[in-house]
């Protein structure tokens, strides 16, 4: 058998949506704006594959450090080191 190590490997339950949250994503999640230094949660939206961060960062909280096109650059502590994650706004939620 071949090796199957795609970007969505082992995400059957991690990226599963609730029954009543399935369907079209609201437009407000597409046009979110964040300030530099703002804290955001990485919550991957499984119905949109473009701009999705790696599954390792799902559920983590990071700090916005910049913007690259439509995507946002986040600084996240992972395993004792600082990582830069690129994610589109559909996969981010502002910390309250």
BAFI-387485 format. One record per residue (C-alpha): residue number from 1; residue in one letter; x, y, z. Coordinates in steps of 0.001 Angstrom, whole numbers, plus 500000, padded with zeros to 6 digits. Layout:
BAFI-387485
+------+------+--------+--------+--------+
: resi : resn :      u :      v :      w :
+------+------+--------+--------+--------+
:  NUM :    A :      X :      Y :      Z :
...
+------+------+--------+--------+--------+
//
This chain:
BAFI-387485
+------+------+--------+--------+--------+
: resi : resn :      u :      v :      w :
+------+------+--------+--------+--------+
:    1 :    X : 500000 : 500000 : 500000 :
:    2 :    X : 501081 : 503553 : 499294 :
:    3 :    X : 501731 : 506116 : 502030 :
:    4 :    X : 498710 : 508398 : 502551 :
:    5 :    X : 499925 : 511548 : 504279 :
:    6 :    X : 497717 : 514318 : 502907 :
:    7 :    X : 497092 : 517675 : 504605 :
:    8 :    X : 493746 : 516467 : 506030 :
:    9 :    X : 495022 : 513151 : 507375 :
:   10 :    X : 493404 : 512080 : 510703 :
:   11 :    X : 490825 : 514891 : 510666 :
:   12 :    X : 487582 : 512903 : 510388 :
:   13 :    X : 486377 : 514059 : 513805 :
:   14 :    X : 488546 : 517143 : 514266 :
:   15 :    X : 487069 : 518962 : 511244 :
:   16 :    X : 483525 : 517620 : 511616 :
:   17 :    X : 480786 : 520277 : 511739 :
:   18 :    X : 477665 : 520169 : 513880 :
:   19 :    X : 474510 : 519070 : 512091 :
:   20 :    X : 472883 : 522524 : 512244 :
:   21 :    X : 476044 : 524410 : 511235 :
:   22 :    X : 476389 : 522752 : 507837 :
:   23 :    X : 475790 : 524700 : 504639 :
:   24 :    X : 476862 : 528077 : 503339 :
:   25 :    X : 479352 : 530045 : 505437 :
:   26 :    X : 478179 : 533580 : 506372 :
:   27 :    X : 479805 : 536425 : 504448 :
:   28 :    X : 480798 : 538165 : 507686 :
:   29 :    X : 483412 : 535471 : 508304 :
:   30 :    X : 485016 : 536298 : 504930 :
:   31 :    X : 485368 : 540033 : 505526 :
:   32 :    X : 486708 : 540009 : 509087 :
:   33 :    X : 489395 : 542556 : 509907 :
:   34 :    X : 491956 : 542112 : 512662 :
:   35 :    X : 494362 : 544574 : 514267 :
:   36 :    X : 498078 : 543919 : 514681 :
:   37 :    X : 498707 : 542376 : 518084 :
:   38 :    X : 495130 : 541094 : 518409 :
:   39 :    X : 494624 : 537567 : 519765 :
:   40 :    X : 492677 : 535163 : 517538 :
:   41 :    X : 491628 : 531514 : 517776 :
:   42 :    X : 492396 : 529141 : 514912 :
:   43 :    X : 489216 : 527151 : 514226 :
:   44 :    X : 489425 : 525510 : 510790 :
:   45 :    X : 486306 : 525792 : 508627 :
:   46 :    X : 486145 : 522379 : 506921 :
:   47 :    X : 483872 : 523466 : 504073 :
:   48 :    X : 486555 : 525899 : 502796 :
:   49 :    X : 489888 : 524287 : 501966 :
:   50 :    X : 491730 : 527363 : 500648 :
:   51 :    X : 493827 : 529158 : 503226 :
:   52 :    X : 493303 : 526473 : 505852 :
:   53 :    X : 496157 : 526220 : 508371 :
:   54 :    X : 497733 : 522876 : 509232 :
:   55 :    X : 495622 : 520586 : 511408 :
:   56 :    X : 498253 : 520857 : 514179 :
:   57 :    X : 497197 : 524473 : 514849 :
:   58 :    X : 493427 : 523778 : 515067 :
:   59 :    X : 492160 : 525055 : 518435 :
:   60 :    X : 495240 : 527151 : 519213 :
:   61 :    X : 495380 : 530875 : 519938 :
:   62 :    X : 497826 : 533196 : 518209 :
:   63 :    X : 498718 : 536849 : 517780 :
:   64 :    X : 498162 : 538687 : 514489 :
:   65 :    X : 501534 : 539929 : 513188 :
:   66 :    X : 500647 : 540942 : 509632 :
:   67 :    X : 498620 : 540436 : 506497 :
:   68 :    X : 499525 : 538684 : 503252 :
:   69 :    X : 496947 : 539266 : 500539 :
:   70 :    X : 493609 : 538099 : 501940 :
:   71 :    X : 495292 : 535949 : 504583 :
:   72 :    X : 496564 : 536874 : 508039 :
:   73 :    X : 499943 : 536021 : 509549 :
:   74 :    X : 499742 : 534625 : 513075 :
:   75 :    X : 502472 : 534013 : 515592 :
:   76 :    X : 501809 : 530813 : 517570 :
:   77 :    X : 503886 : 529082 : 520269 :
:   78 :    X : 504264 : 525420 : 519334 :
:   79 :    X : 506627 : 523018 : 521020 :
:   80 :    X : 508733 : 525712 : 522663 :
:   81 :    X : 509283 : 527644 : 519423 :
:   82 :    X : 507520 : 530496 : 517675 :
:   83 :    X : 505763 : 529590 : 514407 :
:   84 :    X : 504265 : 531852 : 511743 :
:   85 :    X : 500942 : 530501 : 510463 :
:   86 :    X : 499200 : 531812 : 507353 :
:   87 :    X : 495397 : 531537 : 507492 :
:   88 :    X : 492446 : 533141 : 505775 :
:   89 :    X : 489826 : 534885 : 507927 :
:   90 :    X : 487241 : 532076 : 507526 :
:   91 :    X : 489438 : 529936 : 509788 :
:   92 :    X : 489938 : 532597 : 512497 :
:   93 :    X : 487809 : 533896 : 515371 :
:   94 :    X : 488612 : 536974 : 517435 :
:   95 :    X : 489280 : 536340 : 521115 :
:   96 :    X : 486708 : 537948 : 523395 :
+------+------+--------+--------+--------+
//
